[in-house]
Amino acid sequence: MMPEFNLLNTALMIAGVLAFVMGVVAYLILAERKVAAWVQDRVGPNRVGPWGLLQPIADGGKMFLKEDVIPSHVDKVFFVLAPIVAFSTALLAIAVVPVGPTTPPPDPQPTVAAFTEAQTNYQSQFTFAIQPGLDIGILYVLAIGSLAVYGVILAGWSANNKYSLLGSLRSSAQIISYEIPLGMSIVGVLLFAGSLNLEKVIDWQAERGWFVLWQPLAFLLFLTSVFAETNRLPFDLPEAEQELVGGYHTEYSNSMKLGLMLLAEYAHMITTSFLMTIVFWGGWSLFGLENVGQGTIWETLIRFAILGFKMFCFVFLFLLVRWTIPRFRFDQLMGLAWKVMIPLAILHLLVAMVVRQFGLPLWVLTLLSVGLFIAAGLIAVRSGGPNNRPRKYTRPLPVGVPEGVTYVPR
């Protein structure tokens, strides 16, 4: 049961979460450029303010002040609607994600009086989430997150541009394909947590250990699928500059509409980083450190710090991978989803069901999860990978050299 609606608390949480997300998004763009400079042995932005810290403000001002050009050949209604859809879905997904210490909703009690007392105690405690106590929390996040593809499709279709259209078609195929292993990898977690509520998932891990220890393969599948869902390298095929000239946002001028597209990507990164932290890495729990100063303000601050540190580690991973792994080909991307990740997700779910049904120790699930990963690696090595197609590359003879003549280039 959800706590009673409190307008003041909800308004404060909405304002706080929005301020946090927008502030972090602004400086994530600076962090992206700094990480790129570090990886490539460059300096990066350092002119606007000390160490370039005012660069996001200058970039935001440029987005607001630059002329907003709408090409004459586009469908204007959907062309304007697409950035709004992309940005709003990215923000709506974080509504049920705990951004600080939480208290799980009470379980069913043997008597009505006991449940009423437990519910009263739960409602008297403040939970750092816009909508706490939602029993379909994980399902809500996955459902809203999947709607982000509509912003991309509307942008590509309304632009009346072949490059934009191809980018949006790629995105629809990519996101729909990777939603399957994304959802299936999380079902094993729900089998053991016994709830879709994110606060209860954190509470289960605080008592029994993080899910990344018991289901490492599920976390790896979830992490890879998240990269594809957020269109981040090496899965940024919808906006591949080499062949699509920017993809679905080719026709958007460097103004606020393009800014909303970019903000949606970074907001989605923050939401998925929170989700990975909460579902697989224990949320605010850290081997008992979260109980220091129990019952005081220090306990709350420590739990905030633990959750924020884990979240920012995943954000940094997003930034680092972009400048580390090259972009996949589209056939490689789809082959990885359908030939590797979906079969692995099905097998892992079957293993989790067996362990849960027969009450086996959790370390058995860990061994089976690692064993599945090793077996999949051995099979991939022996078969040459999921995209093992024989290719024959022949160098054409120069003009004037007849067939059958041995030609040795200089």
C-alpha positions in Angstrom: 0.0 0.0 0.0 1.3 3.4 -0.9 1.6 6.2 1.7 -1.0 8.9 1.9 -0.5 11.7 -0.7 1.2 14.8 0.8 1.2 17.8 -1.5 4.1 19.6 0.2 6.4 16.6 0.4 5.6 15.6 -3.2 6.3 19.2 -4.4 9.5 19.4 -2.5 10.7 16.0 -3.9 9.8 17.0 -7.5 11.6 20.3 -7.2 14.6 18.6 -5.6 14.9 15.7 -8.1 14.4 18.1 -11.0 17.1 20.4 -9.7 19.4 17.5 -9.1 18.9 15.9 -12.5 19.1 19.1 -14.5 22.3 20.2 -12.6 23.9 16.8 -13.0 23.0 16.7 -16.7 24.5 20.1 -17.3 27.8 19.1 -15.8 27.7 15.6 -17.3 28.3 17.3 -20.6 31.3 19.0 -19.2 32.5 15.7 -17.7 32.0 14.0 -21.0 34.3 16.5 -22.7 36.8 16.3 -19.8 36.9 12.4 -20.0 37.3 12.6 -23.7 40.2 14.9 -23.3 41.8 12.7 -20.7 41.5 9.6 -22.8 42.8 11.3 -25.9 45.6 13.2 -24.0 44.1 16.6 -24.5 43.2 19.5 -22.2 39.5 19.9 -22.7 37.3 22.9 -21.9 39.3 25.3 -19.6 38.5 28.8 -20.7 35.1 29.6 -19.3 35.5 30.0 -15.6 38.1 28.3 -13.4 39.0 24.9 -14.9 36.1 25.4 -17.3 33.4 24.9 -14.6 31.2 27.6 -16.2 31.2 26.0 -19.6 27.8 24.3 -19.1 26.2 27.7 -18.3 27.7 29.1 -21.5 26.4 26.1 -23.5 23.0 26.4 -22.0 22.8 30.1 -22.8 23.8 29.3 -26.4 21.0 26.8 -26.6 18.4 29.3 -25.4 19.7 32.3 -27.5 20.5 30.6 -30.8 18.0 30.9 -33.6 15.5 28.1 -33.8 15.3 27.0 -37.4 12.5 24.7 -38.6 13.1 23.5 -42.2 10.2 24.0 -44.6 10.0 20.4 -45.6 9.4 18.9 -42.1 6.1 17.9 -40.5 6.1 20.8 -38.0 3.8 19.4 -35.4 5.7 16.1 -34.9 9.0 17.8 -35.5 8.4 20.0 -32.4 6.7 17.3 -30.4 9.6 14.8 -30.7 12.1 16.5 -28.3 9.3 17.0 -25.8 8.4 13.3 -25.9 12.0 12.3 -25.5 12.7 14.6 -22.6 9.5 14.1 -20.7 9.7 10.3 -20.8 13.3 10.5 -19.5 12.1 12.5 -16.5 9.0 10.6 -15.8 11.0 7.3 -15.4 12.8 8.7 -12.3 9.5 9.3 -10.5 9.5 6.0 -8.6 13.3 5.6 -8.3 14.6 6.2 -4.7 17.2 8.8 -4.7 18.1 8.5 -1.0 17.4 6.4 2.1 14.2 4.3 2.0 11.9 2.3 4.2 10.2 -0.7 2.6 6.4 -0.9 2.7 5.1 -3.4 5.4 4.4 -7.0 4.5 1.0 -8.6 5.1 0.4 -9.1 8.9 -1.5 -11.8 10.6 -4.2 -9.4 11.9 -5.8 -6.2 10.6 -4.7 -4.3 13.7 -1.0 -5.3 13.2 -1.1 -4.3 9.5 -2.8 -1.0 10.3 -0.1 -0.2 12.9 2.7 -1.2 10.5 1.1 0.9 7.7 0.8 3.9 10.1 4.5 3.6 11.0 5.5 3.4 7.3 3.4 6.5 6.5 5.0 8.5 9.3 8.5 8.0 7.8 9.8 10.1 4.9 11.0 8.2 1.8 13.2 9.9 -0.7 11.2 9.2 -3.8 8.6 11.2 -5.7 6.2 8.3 -5.6 7.2 5.9 -2.8 5.6 2.5 -2.1 4.6 1.8 -5.7 4.2 -2.0 -6.0 4.9 -2.0 -9.7 8.0 0.3 -9.4 10.4 -1.7 -11.7 7.7 -2.4 -14.3 6.8 1.4 -14.3 10.4 2.4 -15.0 10.8 -0.2 -17.8 7.5 0.8 -19.4 8.2 4.5 -19.3 11.8 4.0 -20.4 10.6 2.1 -23.5 8.5 5.0 -24.6 11.6 7.1 -25.3 11.8 5.4 -28.7 8.7 7.3 -29.8 10.7 10.6 -29.5 13.4 9.2 -31.7 10.9 7.8 -34.3 8.9 11.0 -34.4 12.1 13.0 -34.9 13.3 10.8 -37.8 9.9 10.4 -39.5 8.9 14.1 -39.3 12.2 15.4 -40.6 11.4 14.0 -44.1 15.1 13.1 -44.5 16.4 9.7 -45.5 19.3 9.8 -43.0 17.0 10.8 -40.1 14.4 8.1 -41.1 17.1 5.4 -41.3 18.4 6.5 -37.8 14.9 6.3 -36.3 14.3 2.8 -37.9 17.6 1.6 -36.5 16.6 2.9 -33.1 13.2 1.2 -33.1 14.8 -2.2 -34.0 17.6 -1.7 -31.5 15.5 -0.7 -28.5 12.8 -3.3 -29.1 15.4 -6.0 -29.5 17.4 -5.1 -26.3 14.3 -4.6 -24.2 13.9 -8.4 -24.2 17.2 -9.3 -22.4 16.8 -6.1 -20.3 13.5 -7.3 -18.9 14.4 -11.0 -18.7 17.6 -10.3 -16.8 15.7 -8.5 -14.1 13.1 -11.3 -13.6 15.5 -13.4 -11.7 16.0 -10.6 -9.2 12.2 -10.3 -8.7 11.9 -14.0 -8.1 14.1 -13.7 -5.0 13.1 -10.2 -3.8 9.4 -11.2 -4.1 8.3 -7.7 -5.2 8.5 -5.2 -7.9 8.9 -2.4 -5.4 12.3 -0.9 -5.5 12.4 -0.1 -1.8 11.8 -3.8 -1.0 14.6 -4.8 -3.5 17.0 -2.6 -1.6 15.9 -4.0 1.8 16.4 -7.6 0.6 19.9 -6.9 -0.5 20.7 -5.1 2.8 19.8 -8.3 4.6 21.2 -11.0 2.3 23.8 -9.4 0.0 23.8 -7.6 -3.3 22.3 -9.3 -6.3 25.4 -8.7 -8.3 27.1 -11.3 -6.1 24.3 -13.9 -6.6 23.5 -13.1 -10.3 26.5 -11.6 -12.0 25.4 -12.7 -15.4 22.1 -11.0 -15.0 23.9 -7.8 -14.1 26.1 -8.1 -17.2 23.1 -8.6 -19.4 21.3 -5.7 -17.8 24.3 -3.4 -18.1 24.8 -4.2 -21.8 21.1 -3.7 -22.5 21.1 -0.4 -20.8 23.9 0.9 -23.1 21.8 -0.1 -26.0 18.6 1.4 -24.6 20.3 4.8 -24.0 21.9 4.8 -27.5 25.4 5.1 -26.0 28.6 3.9 -27.7 29.2 1.2 -28.8 25.4 1.1 -29.5 24.8 4.6 -30.9 23.9 3.3 -34.4 20.8 5.6 -34.6 23.1 8.7 -34.8 26.2 7.2 -36.4 27.9 10.2 -38.0 29.9 8.2 -40.5 26.9 7.0 -42.5 23.8 8.9 -41.1 25.2 12.4 -40.7 23.8 12.6 -37.2 20.8 10.3 -37.6 17.4 11.2 -36.3 18.4 14.7 -35.2 20.1 15.7 -38.4 17.5 18.4 -39.2 17.5 19.9 -35.7 19.4 23.2 -35.5 21.8 23.7 -32.6 19.1 25.3 -30.5 16.8 24.3 -27.6 15.1 21.4 -29.5 18.5 19.7 -30.0 19.3 20.6 -26.4 16.2 18.7 -25.2 17.4 15.6 -27.2 20.8 15.7 -25.6 19.3 16.4 -22.1 17.0 13.3 -22.6 20.0 11.1 -23.3 21.9 12.2 -20.2 18.7 12.1 -18.0 18.2 8.5 -19.2 21.8 7.7 -18.2 21.1 9.1 -14.7 17.9 7.1 -14.3 19.5 3.8 -15.5 22.5 4.4 -13.3 20.2 4.7 -10.3 18.4 1.6 -11.4 21.5 -0.5 -11.7 22.7 0.7 -8.3 19.4 -0.1 -6.6 18.6 -3.4 -8.3 22.0 -5.0 -8.4 24.4 -3.1 -6.1 22.3 -2.8 -2.9 21.3 0.8 -3.2 22.3 2.7 0.0 23.7 -0.5 1.6 27.5 -1.0 2.0 28.6 -3.9 4.2 27.1 -2.3 7.4 28.6 1.2 6.9 25.1 2.5 6.3 24.2 1.9 9.9 26.8 4.2 11.4 25.1 6.8 13.5 21.8 4.9 13.4 18.8 7.1 14.2 20.7 10.3 13.6 21.2 12.7 10.6 24.5 11.1 10.0 22.9 7.8 9.0 20.8 9.6 6.4 23.8 11.5 5.0 25.9 8.4 4.8 23.2 6.5 2.9 22.9 9.5 0.5 26.6 9.4 0.0 26.8 5.7 -0.6 23.9 5.7 -3.1 25.3 8.8 -4.9 28.8 7.4 -5.1 27.6 4.1 -6.7 25.4 6.0 -9.2 28.2 8.3 -10.3 30.5 5.3 -10.8 28.1 4.0 -13.4 27.8 7.4 -15.0 31.6 7.5 -15.3 31.5 4.1 -16.8 29.1 5.4 -19.5 31.5 8.3 -20.2 34.6 6.0 -20.3 33.1 3.4 -22.5 32.2 6.0 -25.2 35.9 6.7 -25.7 37.1 3.1 -25.3 35.1 0.7 -27.5 34.5 1.4 -31.2 31.0 1.4 -32.6 29.5 -2.0 -33.7 28.1 -2.7 -37.1 24.3 -3.0 -37.2 24.4 -6.7 -37.9 26.8 -7.2 -35.0 24.5 -5.3 -32.7 21.4 -7.3 -33.7 23.4 -10.6 -33.6 24.6 -9.9 -30.1 21.0 -9.3 -28.9 19.3 -12.3 -30.6 22.1 -14.9 -30.8 23.8 -14.3 -27.5 22.0 -12.2 -24.9 18.4 -13.5 -25.3 19.4 -17.2 -25.1 21.7 -16.4 -22.1 18.8 -14.5 -20.4 16.5 -17.4 -20.9 19.0 -19.9 -19.5 19.8 -17.7 -16.6 16.1 -17.3 -15.8 15.7 -21.0 -15.9 18.6 -21.5 -13.5 17.2 -18.9 -11.1 13.8 -20.6 -11.2 15.4 -23.9 -10.3 17.4 -22.5 -7.4 14.4 -20.6 -6.1 12.0 -23.6 -6.4 14.2 -26.1 -4.6 15.5 -23.6 -2.0 19.2 -24.1 -2.9 21.8 -21.8 -1.4 22.5 -18.5 -3.1 26.1 -19.4 -3.8 24.8 -22.2 -6.1 23.1 -19.5 -8.2 26.4 -17.6 -8.4 28.3 -20.7 -9.6 25.7 -21.5 -12.2 25.6 -17.9 -13.4 29.4 -17.7 -13.8 29.3 -21.2 -15.5 26.8 -20.0 -18.0 29.0 -17.0 -18.9 32.1 -19.1 -19.3 30.3 -21.7 -21.4 28.9 -19.0 -23.7 32.4 -17.5 -24.1 33.8 -20.9 -25.0 31.0 -21.5 -27.5 31.6 -18.1 -29.1 35.3 -18.6 -29.4 34.9 -22.0 -31.0 32.2 -20.8 -33.4 33.9 -17.5 -34.3 31.4 -15.2 -32.6 27.7 -14.5 -33.2 28.3 -12.9 -36.6 30.6 -15.6 -38.1 30.0 -15.1 -41.8 32.7 -16.0 -44.3 33.9 -13.0 -46.2 36.2 -13.0 -49.2 37.9 -9.7 -49.9 39.6 -9.6 -53.4 41.7 -6.7 -54.7 40.6 -5.8 -58.2 43.3 -5.8 -60.9 44.4 -2.4 -62.3 43.0 -1.3 -65.7 44.9 -2.9 -68.5 46.1 -6.0 -66.7 44.5 -9.1 -68.3 43.0 -11.9 -66.3 45.4 -14.8 -65.4 48.4 -12.5 -65.2 50.2 -12.4 -61.9 50.3 -8.8 -60.8 52.7 -7.7 -58.0 52.0 -4.1 -56.9 54.9 -1.8 -56.1 
